Each structure stands twice: as structure tokens, then as C-alpha cells.
Amino acid sequence: MFSAVPAGPRFAAHLVRRLFAALLEAAEAVPRIATALDDVRKTLRQLERLLTYVAGELPELAHKVEQIRTRVDGMEDPAAEEARVTPASRRSG
């Protein structure tokens, strides 16, 4: 019982020191958190601008792809013409 009495004030002082240290760490972290949030905000603005640009360009890109597809469909592959077997084809064997 006598050994528990001096431990009380030491324990209380230890808790107060730990609480003070935790408060200092939290106060020091606030500027870093604010900087990180500012960076996140800037990144989101940049993404918004990029997505706006992409959304504006997509219709034109789709139109160009359709034009290319139409041109490719209109072309005939000469190698495919030669490989095609018809009754009039010469026999090789």
C-alpha cells in the first residue's frame, strides 16, 4: 500500500507528458494535412480539365475511326484474292 502512494503522482505526470506530446504532434501535423489536401484539390482540378478535353474530343475521334473503317472495308486484300480457290483456279498438285 505504501508503494502505491508515490506511484500515483508519477503516473499522473507521465500521462500529462504523453497528452502534451500527442497534442504537439497533432498541431505539427495540421500544416502537412492542409498541404496534402491542397495537392489533392489541385489534382482534382487538373483531372476535371483533362476529362473535359477528352469528352470534347471523343465524338471527333469516333467519326475518324468510322471513316477509317469505311476505307478499310472498301479495300480488297490482293493476297486474299490470290489465295481464294475457285473452280477455274490452276491446280498445283
QUIMOCOR-V119546 format. One line per field, one symbol per residue. psi: psi as a letter, one per 20 degrees, with the letter a starting at -180 (. if undefined). Layout:
psi = ???
//
This chain:
psi = hhhhghhghggghgggggggghgggghhhghhgggghgggggghgghggghggghhhgggghghghgggggghiqqohhhghipprhiqqpi.
//
